[in-house]
Amino acid sequence: MKQDLFTKEEAYEIAYYFLDDLYRMTKSDDLAGFLGGMSLSVDGEPMDPAVIGDWDRAVEKFKQQRNDGKKPYIEWK
C-alpha cells in the first residue's frame, strides 16, 4: 500500500479540518478558541503567531520519534 506524503503545511490544514469537524460535533468553547488561533489570516499565517512554533515543535517531535523507530500513538488497521 502506498503512503500519502504531506508537507507540514498540508498536514496543518488536515489537522485544522479534523479539529473543525470535532468542534462542529461538540461545540466546545475551548476548541473554538484554539481553532481561532489556528485560522490563517490573509497573509497565510496563523492568527496566533505562537501556533507556528507549537506546530513546528510537534512536527520535529514526530520526525524524531519516527527516526528513533518509535511506533505512532495509534496503529491503523
PyMOL Python script that loads the backbone (N, CA, C, O; Angstrom):
from pymol import cmd

cmd.read_pdbstr("""\
ATOM      1  N   MET A   1       0.835  -1.171   0.000  1.00  0.00           N
ATOM      2  CA  MET A   1       0.000   0.000   0.000  1.00  0.00           C
ATOM      3  C   MET A   1       0.888   1.245   0.000  1.00  0.00           C
ATOM      4  O   MET A   1       1.828   1.342   0.788  1.00  0.00           O
ATOM      5  N   LYS A   2       0.591   2.179  -0.870  1.00  0.00           N
ATOM      6  CA  LYS A   2       1.361   3.424  -0.965  1.00  0.00           C
ATOM      7  C   LYS A   2       0.907   4.402   0.116  1.00  0.00           C
ATOM      8  O   LYS A   2      -0.290   4.593   0.332  1.00  0.00           O
ATOM      9  N   GLN A   3       1.878   5.018   0.790  1.00  0.00           N
ATOM     10  CA  GLN A   3       1.560   6.007   1.806  1.00  0.00           C
ATOM     11  C   GLN A   3       1.495   7.388   1.176  1.00  0.00           C
ATOM     12  O   GLN A   3       2.286   7.718   0.292  1.00  0.00           O
ATOM     13  N   ASP A   4       0.533   8.203   1.646  1.00  0.00           N
ATOM     14  CA  ASP A   4       0.483   9.597   1.241  1.00  0.00           C
ATOM     15  C   ASP A   4       1.545  10.363   2.009  1.00  0.00           C
ATOM     16  O   ASP A   4       1.751  10.121   3.198  1.00  0.00           O
ATOM     17  N   LEU A   5       2.211  11.273   1.347  1.00  0.00           N
ATOM     18  CA  LEU A   5       3.177  12.142   1.999  1.00  0.00           C
ATOM     19  C   LEU A   5       2.654  13.569   1.907  1.00  0.00           C
ATOM     20  O   LEU A   5       2.213  14.014   0.848  1.00  0.00           O
ATOM     21  N   PHE A   6       2.707  14.265   3.011  1.00  0.00           N
ATOM     22  CA  PHE A   6       2.199  15.633   3.068  1.00  0.00           C
ATOM     23  C   PHE A   6       3.300  16.568   3.543  1.00  0.00           C
ATOM     24  O   PHE A   6       4.161  16.185   4.336  1.00  0.00           O
ATOM     25  N   THR A   7       3.259  17.791   3.050  1.00  0.00           N
ATOM     26  CA  THR A   7       4.136  18.816   3.599  1.00  0.00           C
ATOM     27  C   THR A   7       3.617  19.171   4.994  1.00  0.00           C
ATOM     28  O   THR A   7       2.491  18.822   5.349  1.00  0.00           O
ATOM     29  N   LYS A   8       4.441  19.864   5.781  1.00  0.00           N
ATOM     30  CA  LYS A   8       3.967  20.237   7.113  1.00  0.00           C
ATOM     31  C   LYS A   8       2.806  21.222   7.022  1.00  0.00           C
ATOM     32  O   LYS A   8       1.953  21.263   7.909  1.00  0.00           O
ATOM     33  N   GLU A   9       2.772  22.015   5.953  1.00  0.00           N
ATOM     34  CA  GLU A   9       1.665  22.946   5.763  1.00  0.00           C
ATOM     35  C   GLU A   9       0.369  22.191   5.440  1.00  0.00           C
ATOM     36  O   GLU A   9      -0.701  22.530   5.946  1.00  0.00           O
ATOM     37  N   GLU A  10       0.483  21.166   4.590  1.00  0.00           N
ATOM     38  CA  GLU A  10      -0.700  20.361   4.264  1.00  0.00           C
ATOM     39  C   GLU A  10      -1.187  19.598   5.496  1.00  0.00           C
ATOM     40  O   GLU A  10      -2.389  19.494   5.736  1.00  0.00           O
ATOM     41  N   ALA A  11      -0.248  19.070   6.268  1.00  0.00           N
ATOM     42  CA  ALA A  11      -0.613  18.358   7.487  1.00  0.00           C
ATOM     43  C   ALA A  11      -1.310  19.303   8.467  1.00  0.00           C
ATOM     44  O   ALA A  11      -2.233  18.893   9.171  1.00  0.00           O
ATOM     45  N   TYR A  12      -0.879  20.550   8.517  1.00  0.00           N
ATOM     46  CA  TYR A  12      -1.512  21.564   9.369  1.00  0.00           C
ATOM     47  C   TYR A  12      -2.968  21.756   8.946  1.00  0.00           C
ATOM     48  O   TYR A  12      -3.867  21.779   9.787  1.00  0.00           O
ATOM     49  N   GLU A  13      -3.191  21.893   7.652  1.00  0.00           N
ATOM     50  CA  GLU A  13      -4.568  22.054   7.162  1.00  0.00           C
ATOM     51  C   GLU A  13      -5.420  20.837   7.474  1.00  0.00           C
ATOM     52  O   GLU A  13      -6.584  20.971   7.851  1.00  0.00           O
ATOM     53  N   ILE A  14      -4.847  19.651   7.320  1.00  0.00           N
ATOM     54  CA  ILE A  14      -5.574  18.424   7.642  1.00  0.00           C
ATOM     55  C   ILE A  14      -5.953  18.422   9.118  1.00  0.00           C
ATOM     56  O   ILE A  14      -7.090  18.108   9.471  1.00  0.00           O
ATOM     57  N   ALA A  15      -5.001  18.774   9.978  1.00  0.00           N
ATOM     58  CA  ALA A  15      -5.276  18.829  11.413  1.00  0.00           C
ATOM     59  C   ALA A  15      -6.371  19.856  11.701  1.00  0.00           C
ATOM     60  O   ALA A  15      -7.247  19.619  12.533  1.00  0.00           O
ATOM     61  N   TYR A  16      -6.317  20.992  11.013  1.00  0.00           N
ATOM     62  CA  TYR A  16      -7.338  22.024  11.212  1.00  0.00           C
ATOM     63  C   TYR A  16      -8.722  21.485  10.846  1.00  0.00           C
ATOM     64  O   TYR A  16      -9.674  21.655  11.608  1.00  0.00           O
ATOM     65  N   TYR A  17      -8.835  20.844   9.700  1.00  0.00           N
ATOM     66  CA  TYR A  17     -10.129  20.300   9.267  1.00  0.00           C
ATOM     67  C   TYR A  17     -10.638  19.251  10.258  1.00  0.00           C
ATOM     68  O   TYR A  17     -11.829  19.206  10.565  1.00  0.00           O
ATOM     69  N   PHE A  18      -9.734  18.416  10.750  1.00  0.00           N
ATOM     70  CA  PHE A  18     -10.113  17.406  11.728  1.00  0.00           C
ATOM     71  C   PHE A  18     -10.663  18.067  12.994  1.00  0.00           C
ATOM     72  O   PHE A  18     -11.725  17.686  13.487  1.00  0.00           O
ATOM     73  N   LEU A  19      -9.938  19.055  13.515  1.00  0.00           N
ATOM     74  CA  LEU A  19     -10.377  19.739  14.728  1.00  0.00           C
ATOM     75  C   LEU A  19     -11.647  20.540  14.500  1.00  0.00           C
ATOM     76  O   LEU A  19     -12.485  20.642  15.396  1.00  0.00           O
ATOM     77  N   ASP A  20     -11.800  21.113  13.302  1.00  0.00           N
ATOM     78  CA  ASP A  20     -13.015  21.852  12.978  1.00  0.00           C
ATOM     79  C   ASP A  20     -14.229  20.922  12.976  1.00  0.00           C
ATOM     80  O   ASP A  20     -15.293  21.280  13.483  1.00  0.00           O
ATOM     81  N   ASP A  21     -14.067  19.744  12.410  1.00  0.00           N
ATOM     82  CA  ASP A  21     -15.157  18.759  12.440  1.00  0.00           C
ATOM     83  C   ASP A  21     -15.495  18.375  13.879  1.00  0.00           C
ATOM     84  O   ASP A  21     -16.666  18.238  14.235  1.00  0.00           O
ATOM     85  N   LEU A  22     -14.451  18.200  14.708  1.00  0.00           N
ATOM     86  CA  LEU A  22     -14.670  17.876  16.115  1.00  0.00           C
ATOM     87  C   LEU A  22     -15.420  19.007  16.804  1.00  0.00           C
ATOM     88  O   LEU A  22     -16.328  18.760  17.597  1.00  0.00           O
ATOM     89  N   TYR A  23     -15.045  20.247  16.503  1.00  0.00           N
ATOM     90  CA  TYR A  23     -15.757  21.391  17.077  1.00  0.00           C
ATOM     91  C   TYR A  23     -17.233  21.371  16.667  1.00  0.00           C
ATOM     92  O   TYR A  23     -18.108  21.600  17.502  1.00  0.00           O
ATOM     93  N   ARG A  24     -17.509  21.104  15.410  1.00  0.00           N
ATOM     94  CA  ARG A  24     -18.899  21.081  14.936  1.00  0.00           C
ATOM     95  C   ARG A  24     -19.725  20.014  15.652  1.00  0.00           C
ATOM     96  O   ARG A  24     -20.934  20.170  15.827  1.00  0.00           O
ATOM     97  N   MET A  25     -19.069  18.935  16.061  1.00  0.00           N
ATOM     98  CA  MET A  25     -19.783  17.875  16.796  1.00  0.00           C
ATOM     99  C   MET A  25     -19.987  18.223  18.264  1.00  0.00           C
ATOM    100  O   MET A  25     -21.002  17.857  18.857  1.00  0.00           O
ATOM    101  N   THR A  26     -19.010  18.940  18.861  1.00  0.00           N
ATOM    102  CA  THR A  26     -19.038  19.168  20.310  1.00  0.00           C
ATOM    103  C   THR A  26     -19.436  20.581  20.718  1.00  0.00           C
ATOM    104  O   THR A  26     -19.941  20.790  21.821  1.00  0.00           O
ATOM    105  N   LYS A  27     -19.215  21.542  19.845  1.00  0.00           N
ATOM    106  CA  LYS A  27     -19.450  22.963  20.157  1.00  0.00           C
ATOM    107  C   LYS A  27     -18.631  23.421  21.364  1.00  0.00           C
ATOM    108  O   LYS A  27     -19.070  24.273  22.136  1.00  0.00           O
ATOM    109  N   SER A  28     -17.445  22.851  21.515  1.00  0.00           N
ATOM    110  CA  SER A  28     -16.565  23.178  22.639  1.00  0.00           C
ATOM    111  C   SER A  28     -16.023  24.602  22.494  1.00  0.00           C
ATOM    112  O   SER A  28     -15.442  24.949  21.466  1.00  0.00           O
ATOM    113  N   ASP A  29     -16.215  25.420  23.529  1.00  0.00           N
ATOM    114  CA  ASP A  29     -15.687  26.781  23.515  1.00  0.00           C
ATOM    115  C   ASP A  29     -14.159  26.783  23.482  1.00  0.00           C
ATOM    116  O   ASP A  29     -13.550  27.609  22.803  1.00  0.00           O
ATOM    117  N   ASP A  30     -13.543  25.857  24.217  1.00  0.00           N
ATOM    118  CA  ASP A  30     -12.080  25.774  24.217  1.00  0.00           C
ATOM    119  C   ASP A  30     -11.553  25.457  22.826  1.00  0.00           C
ATOM    120  O   ASP A  30     -10.580  26.057  22.368  1.00  0.00           O
ATOM    121  N   LEU A  31     -12.197  24.518  22.163  1.00  0.00           N
ATOM    122  CA  LEU A  31     -11.776  24.147  20.817  1.00  0.00           C
ATOM    123  C   LEU A  31     -12.010  25.297  19.844  1.00  0.00           C
ATOM    124  O   LEU A  31     -11.210  25.519  18.936  1.00  0.00           O
ATOM    125  N   ALA A  32     -13.094  26.019  20.031  1.00  0.00           N
ATOM    126  CA  ALA A  32     -13.364  27.180  19.177  1.00  0.00           C
ATOM    127  C   ALA A  32     -12.259  28.220  19.303  1.00  0.00           C
ATOM    128  O   ALA A  32     -11.808  28.775  18.301  1.00  0.00           O
ATOM    129  N   GLY A  33     -11.824  28.482  20.525  1.00  0.00           N
ATOM    130  CA  GLY A  33     -10.742  29.437  20.746  1.00  0.00           C
ATOM    131  C   GLY A  33      -9.438  28.967  20.123  1.00  0.00           C
ATOM    132  O   GLY A  33      -8.706  29.752  19.521  1.00  0.00           O
ATOM    133  N   PHE A  34      -9.160  27.694  20.272  1.00  0.00           N
ATOM    134  CA  PHE A  34      -7.946  27.127  19.693  1.00  0.00           C
ATOM    135  C   PHE A  34      -7.978  27.234  18.170  1.00  0.00           C
ATOM    136  O   PHE A  34      -6.986  27.620  17.551  1.00  0.00           O
ATOM    137  N   LEU A  35      -9.110  26.895  17.570  1.00  0.00           N
ATOM    138  CA  LEU A  35      -9.250  26.986  16.116  1.00  0.00           C
ATOM    139  C   LEU A  35      -9.121  28.423  15.628  1.00  0.00           C
ATOM    140  O   LEU A  35      -8.601  28.670  14.540  1.00  0.00           O
ATOM    141  N   GLY A  36      -9.597  29.370  16.435  1.00  0.00           N
ATOM    142  CA  GLY A  36      -9.440  30.776  16.066  1.00  0.00           C
ATOM    143  C   GLY A  36      -7.978  31.148  15.928  1.00  0.00           C
ATOM    144  O   GLY A  36      -7.601  31.870  15.005  1.00  0.00           O
ATOM    145  N   GLY A  37      -7.153  30.659  16.839  1.00  0.00           N
ATOM    146  CA  GLY A  37      -5.710  30.917  16.772  1.00  0.00           C
ATOM    147  C   GLY A  37      -5.044  30.210  15.611  1.00  0.00           C
ATOM    148  O   GLY A  37      -4.077  30.711  15.036  1.00  0.00           O
ATOM    149  N   MET A  38      -5.574  29.026  15.264  1.00  0.00           N
ATOM    150  CA  MET A  38      -5.015  28.265  14.143  1.00  0.00           C
ATOM    151  C   MET A  38      -5.439  28.814  12.780  1.00  0.00           C
ATOM    152  O   MET A  38      -4.765  28.582  11.776  1.00  0.00           O
ATOM    153  N   SER A  39      -6.555  29.540  12.747  1.00  0.00           N
ATOM    154  CA  SER A  39      -7.071  30.057  11.475  1.00  0.00           C
ATOM    155  C   SER A  39      -6.019  30.904  10.778  1.00  0.00           C
ATOM    156  O   SER A  39      -5.272  31.645  11.417  1.00  0.00           O
ATOM    157  N   LEU A  40      -5.975  30.784   9.469  1.00  0.00           N
ATOM    158  CA  LEU A  40      -4.976  31.527   8.696  1.00  0.00           C
ATOM    159  C   LEU A  40      -5.502  32.903   8.319  1.00  0.00           C
ATOM    160  O   LEU A  40      -6.652  33.045   7.903  1.00  0.00           O
ATOM    161  N   SER A  41      -4.658  33.910   8.467  1.00  0.00           N
ATOM    162  CA  SER A  41      -5.009  35.267   8.064  1.00  0.00           C
ATOM    163  C   SER A  41      -4.786  35.403   6.555  1.00  0.00           C
ATOM    164  O   SER A  41      -4.376  34.448   5.895  1.00  0.00           O
ATOM    165  N   VAL A  42      -5.054  36.580   6.021  1.00  0.00           N
ATOM    166  CA  VAL A  42      -4.918  36.790   4.572  1.00  0.00           C
ATOM    167  C   VAL A  42      -3.484  36.589   4.086  1.00  0.00           C
ATOM    168  O   VAL A  42      -3.260  36.299   2.911  1.00  0.00           O
ATOM    169  N   ASP A  43      -2.505  36.743   4.996  1.00  0.00           N
ATOM    170  CA  ASP A  43      -1.110  36.531   4.586  1.00  0.00           C
ATOM    171  C   ASP A  43      -0.689  35.062   4.696  1.00  0.00           C
ATOM    172  O   ASP A  43       0.465  34.722   4.434  1.00  0.00           O
ATOM    173  N   GLY A  44      -1.640  34.185   5.089  1.00  0.00           N
ATOM    174  CA  GLY A  44      -1.349  32.762   5.153  1.00  0.00           C
ATOM    175  C   GLY A  44      -0.739  32.297   6.455  1.00  0.00           C
ATOM    176  O   GLY A  44      -0.395  31.123   6.587  1.00  0.00           O
ATOM    177  N   GLU A  45      -0.595  33.190   7.420  1.00  0.00           N
ATOM    178  CA  GLU A  45      -0.024  32.853   8.725  1.00  0.00           C
ATOM    179  C   GLU A  45      -1.156  32.669   9.733  1.00  0.00           C
ATOM    180  O   GLU A  45      -2.209  33.293   9.602  1.00  0.00           O
ATOM    181  N   PRO A  46      -0.943  31.809  10.749  1.00  0.00           N
ATOM    182  CA  PRO A  46      -1.967  31.642  11.778  1.00  0.00           C
ATOM    183  C   PRO A  46      -2.261  32.962  12.494  1.00  0.00           C
ATOM    184  O   PRO A  46      -1.379  33.804  12.661  1.00  0.00           O
ATOM    185  N   MET A  47      -3.508  33.121  12.910  1.00  0.00           N
ATOM    186  CA  MET A  47      -3.908  34.333  13.620  1.00  0.00           C
ATOM    187  C   MET A  47      -3.111  34.503  14.914  1.00  0.00           C
ATOM    188  O   MET A  47      -2.789  35.627  15.297  1.00  0.00           O
ATOM    189  N   ASP A  48      -2.792  33.399  15.587  1.00  0.00           N
ATOM    190  CA  ASP A  48      -1.951  33.439  16.779  1.00  0.00           C
ATOM    191  C   ASP A  48      -0.543  33.023  16.352  1.00  0.00           C
ATOM    192  O   ASP A  48      -0.318  31.853  16.040  1.00  0.00           O
ATOM    193  N   PRO A  49       0.412  33.967  16.332  1.00  0.00           N
ATOM    194  CA  PRO A  49       1.765  33.656  15.876  1.00  0.00           C
ATOM    195  C   PRO A  49       2.445  32.527  16.656  1.00  0.00           C
ATOM    196  O   PRO A  49       3.331  31.863  16.118  1.00  0.00           O
ATOM    197  N   ALA A  50       2.056  32.301  17.895  1.00  0.00           N
ATOM    198  CA  ALA A  50       2.664  31.236  18.695  1.00  0.00           C
ATOM    199  C   ALA A  50       2.360  29.851  18.132  1.00  0.00           C
ATOM    200  O   ALA A  50       3.091  28.896  18.395  1.00  0.00           O
ATOM    201  N   VAL A  51       1.290  29.744  17.363  1.00  0.00           N
ATOM    202  CA  VAL A  51       0.904  28.448  16.795  1.00  0.00           C
ATOM    203  C   VAL A  51       1.999  27.910  15.875  1.00  0.00           C
ATOM    204  O   VAL A  51       2.205  26.698  15.808  1.00  0.00           O
ATOM    205  N   ILE A  52       2.696  28.786  15.171  1.00  0.00           N
ATOM    206  CA  ILE A  52       3.746  28.346  14.248  1.00  0.00           C
ATOM    207  C   ILE A  52       4.825  27.573  15.008  1.00  0.00           C
ATOM    208  O   ILE A  52       5.219  26.484  14.592  1.00  0.00           O
ATOM    209  N   GLY A  53       5.296  28.129  16.107  1.00  0.00           N
ATOM    210  CA  GLY A  53       6.309  27.453  16.906  1.00  0.00           C
ATOM    211  C   GLY A  53       5.790  26.158  17.507  1.00  0.00           C
ATOM    212  O   GLY A  53       6.511  25.161  17.552  1.00  0.00           O
ATOM    213  N   ASP A  54       4.539  26.165  17.971  1.00  0.00           N
ATOM    214  CA  ASP A  54       3.940  24.950  18.527  1.00  0.00           C
ATOM    215  C   ASP A  54       3.851  23.861  17.463  1.00  0.00           C
ATOM    216  O   ASP A  54       4.170  22.703  17.731  1.00  0.00           O
ATOM    217  N   TRP A  55       3.421  24.228  16.260  1.00  0.00           N
ATOM    218  CA  TRP A  55       3.296  23.265  15.169  1.00  0.00           C
ATOM    219  C   TRP A  55       4.676  22.730  14.764  1.00  0.00           C
ATOM    220  O   TRP A  55       4.851  21.526  14.573  1.00  0.00           O
ATOM    221  N   ASP A  56       5.636  23.624  14.638  1.00  0.00           N
ATOM    222  CA  ASP A  56       6.983  23.195  14.252  1.00  0.00           C
ATOM    223  C   ASP A  56       7.565  22.218  15.274  1.00  0.00           C
ATOM    224  O   ASP A  56       8.221  21.248  14.893  1.00  0.00           O
ATOM    225  N   ARG A  57       7.334  22.462  16.570  1.00  0.00           N
ATOM    226  CA  ARG A  57       7.820  21.542  17.605  1.00  0.00           C
ATOM    227  C   ARG A  57       7.138  20.179  17.482  1.00  0.00           C
ATOM    228  O   ARG A  57       7.786  19.145  17.644  1.00  0.00           O
ATOM    229  N   ALA A  58       5.842  20.171  17.199  1.00  0.00           N
ATOM    230  CA  ALA A  58       5.122  18.903  17.033  1.00  0.00           C
ATOM    231  C   ALA A  58       5.655  18.141  15.827  1.00  0.00           C
ATOM    232  O   ALA A  58       5.812  16.921  15.885  1.00  0.00           O
ATOM    233  N   VAL A  59       5.932  18.846  14.738  1.00  0.00           N
ATOM    234  CA  VAL A  59       6.477  18.203  13.537  1.00  0.00           C
ATOM    235  C   VAL A  59       7.850  17.607  13.848  1.00  0.00           C
ATOM    236  O   VAL A  59       8.134  16.475  13.458  1.00  0.00           O
ATOM    237  N   GLU A  60       8.693  18.353  14.540  1.00  0.00           N
ATOM    238  CA  GLU A  60      10.029  17.854  14.875  1.00  0.00           C
ATOM    239  C   GLU A  60       9.952  16.666  15.827  1.00  0.00           C
ATOM    240  O   GLU A  60      10.732  15.723  15.700  1.00  0.00           O
ATOM    241  N   LYS A  61       9.031  16.700  16.769  1.00  0.00           N
ATOM    242  CA  LYS A  61       8.851  15.579  17.689  1.00  0.00           C
ATOM    243  C   LYS A  61       8.443  14.323  16.913  1.00  0.00           C
ATOM    244  O   LYS A  61       8.960  13.234  17.164  1.00  0.00           O
ATOM    245  N   PHE A  62       7.528  14.484  15.985  1.00  0.00           N
ATOM    246  CA  PHE A  62       7.101  13.364  15.147  1.00  0.00           C
ATOM    247  C   PHE A  62       8.276  12.795  14.364  1.00  0.00           C
ATOM    248  O   PHE A  62       8.479  11.581  14.336  1.00  0.00           O
ATOM    249  N   LYS A  63       9.045  13.669  13.731  1.00  0.00           N
ATOM    250  CA  LYS A  63      10.190  13.222  12.936  1.00  0.00           C
ATOM    251  C   LYS A  63      11.214  12.499  13.802  1.00  0.00           C
ATOM    252  O   LYS A  63      11.745  11.463  13.401  1.00  0.00           O
ATOM    253  N   GLN A  64      11.494  13.037  14.988  1.00  0.00           N
ATOM    254  CA  GLN A  64      12.474  12.428  15.885  1.00  0.00           C
ATOM    255  C   GLN A  64      12.021  11.046  16.330  1.00  0.00           C
ATOM    256  O   GLN A  64      12.808  10.100  16.334  1.00  0.00           O
ATOM    257  N   GLN A  65      10.765  10.933  16.700  1.00  0.00           N
ATOM    258  CA  GLN A  65      10.260   9.636  17.136  1.00  0.00           C
ATOM    259  C   GLN A  65      10.260   8.635  15.985  1.00  0.00           C
ATOM    260  O   GLN A  65      10.555   7.457  16.185  1.00  0.00           O
ATOM    261  N   ARG A  66       9.937   9.090  14.807  1.00  0.00           N
ATOM    262  CA  ARG A  66       9.966   8.213  13.637  1.00  0.00           C
ATOM    263  C   ARG A  66      11.396   7.755  13.374  1.00  0.00           C
ATOM    264  O   ARG A  66      11.632   6.580  13.092  1.00  0.00           O
ATOM    265  N   ASN A  67      12.362   8.688  13.466  1.00  0.00           N
ATOM    266  CA  ASN A  67      13.775   8.349  13.250  1.00  0.00           C
ATOM    267  C   ASN A  67      14.308   7.406  14.327  1.00  0.00           C
ATOM    268  O   ASN A  67      15.185   6.585  14.059  1.00  0.00           O
ATOM    269  N   ASP A  68      13.779   7.523  15.541  1.00  0.00           N
ATOM    270  CA  ASP A  68      14.203   6.658  16.642  1.00  0.00           C
ATOM    271  C   ASP A  68      13.531   5.286  16.584  1.00  0.00           C
ATOM    272  O   ASP A  68      13.793   4.427  17.426  1.00  0.00           O
ATOM    273  N   GLY A  69      12.669   5.084  15.592  1.00  0.00           N
ATOM    274  CA  GLY A  69      11.993   3.804  15.434  1.00  0.00           C
ATOM    275  C   GLY A  69      10.818   3.597  16.362  1.00  0.00           C
ATOM    276  O   GLY A  69      10.324   2.479  16.504  1.00  0.00           O
ATOM    277  N   LYS A  70      10.361   4.677  17.000  1.00  0.00           N
ATOM    278  CA  LYS A  70       9.212   4.552  17.898  1.00  0.00           C
ATOM    279  C   LYS A  70       7.934   4.448  17.073  1.00  0.00           C
ATOM    280  O   LYS A  70       7.792   5.076  16.024  1.00  0.00           O
ATOM    281  N   LYS A  71       7.022   3.645  17.574  1.00  0.00           N
ATOM    282  CA  LYS A  71       5.746   3.477  16.886  1.00  0.00           C
ATOM    283  C   LYS A  71       4.859   4.686  17.156  1.00  0.00           C
ATOM    284  O   LYS A  71       5.010   5.348  18.182  1.00  0.00           O
ATOM    285  N   PRO A  72       3.943   4.978  16.249  1.00  0.00           N
ATOM    286  CA  PRO A  72       2.999   6.075  16.497  1.00  0.00           C
ATOM    287  C   PRO A  72       2.064   5.723  17.651  1.00  0.00           C
ATOM    288  O   PRO A  72       1.952   4.562  18.045  1.00  0.00           O
ATOM    289  N   TYR A  73       1.406   6.727  18.175  1.00  0.00           N
ATOM    290  CA  TYR A  73       0.470   6.509  19.278  1.00  0.00           C
ATOM    291  C   TYR A  73      -0.680   5.601  18.855  1.00  0.00           C
ATOM    292  O   TYR A  73      -1.197   4.819  19.653  1.00  0.00           O
ATOM    293  N   ILE A  74      -1.068   5.715  17.600  1.00  0.00           N
ATOM    294  CA  ILE A  74      -2.200   4.946  17.082  1.00  0.00           C
ATOM    295  C   ILE A  74      -1.708   4.101  15.920  1.00  0.00           C
ATOM    296  O   ILE A  74      -1.015   4.595  15.031  1.00  0.00           O
ATOM    297  N   GLU A  75      -2.064   2.849  15.933  1.00  0.00           N
ATOM    298  CA  GLU A  75      -1.758   1.996  14.789  1.00  0.00           C
ATOM    299  C   GLU A  75      -3.056   1.725  14.039  1.00  0.00           C
ATOM    300  O   GLU A  75      -3.988   1.144  14.596  1.00  0.00           O
ATOM    301  N   TRP A  76      -3.118   2.140  12.793  1.00  0.00           N
ATOM    302  CA  TRP A  76      -4.310   1.945  11.984  1.00  0.00           C
ATOM    303  C   TRP A  76      -4.300   0.542  11.416  1.00  0.00           C
ATOM    304  O   TRP A  76      -3.257   0.049  10.986  1.00  0.00           O
ATOM    305  N   LYS A  77      -5.408  -0.076  11.413  1.00  0.00           N
ATOM    306  CA  LYS A  77      -5.526  -1.442  10.887  1.00  0.00           C
ATOM    307  C   LYS A  77      -6.219  -1.440   9.558  1.00  0.00           C
ATOM    308  O   LYS A  77      -6.410  -2.499   8.960  1.00  0.00           O
TER     309      LYS A  77
END
""", "prot")
cmd.dss("prot")
cmd.show_as("cartoon", "prot")
cmd.util.cbc("prot")
cmd.orient("prot")
